Amino acid sequence: MKKSQLDQICDTLDELKAQSILVINTQNQTVICDHMILATANSERQMNFIAQTLLRDFKKERQHTKAEADEHWTLIDLGDT
């Protein structure tokens, strides 16, 4: 059985030692997105590595991807996954 891209993203987060991985289904709550994934990292360095890995591994040619970083959090938009 082929894994969904949502499952692949969560597996990648787990492999990169992200913690407290939480998937929130927002399909019936907003038109902006179907899912939000929250995860924590132990350091800013780990957080940046996770963000860059996700952007590299799940970016498609026509897909809008973006990462915005602050000292304590990072927002990654992988577009349609």
C-alpha positions, 0 to 999 in steps of 0.5 A, spaced: 500 500 500 502 506 498 503 511 503 499 518 503 504 524 502 501 526 509 504 519 512 510 520 508 511 527 511 510 525 518 515 519 517 520 524 515 519 528 521 520 522 526 526 520 522 529 527 523 527 526 531 522 531 531 518 530 537 510 531 539 508 530 532 501 532 531 496 532 525 490 536 525 485 535 520 482 542 518 478 540 512 471 542 515 474 548 519 477 552 514 478 553 506 485 555 507 488 548 508 486 540 509 491 539 515 496 542 519 502 538 522 505 541 528 512 538 531 517 540 536 525 540 535 530 540 541 534 546 538 534 552 532 539 548 528 535 541 528 528 546 527 532 549 521 535 542 518 527 539 519 525 545 515 530 544 509 529 537 509 521 537 508 522 543 503 527 539 499 523 532 499 516 534 498 517 540 493 514 539 487 515 544 480 509 547 480 508 547 488 508 553 492 513 552 498 515 557 503 519 557 510 519 563 515 523 562 521 523 566 527 528 564 533 523 559 536 518 557 530 518 555 523 512 555 518 513 551 512 507 551 507 508 545 502 502 547 498 498 541 496 500 535 499 
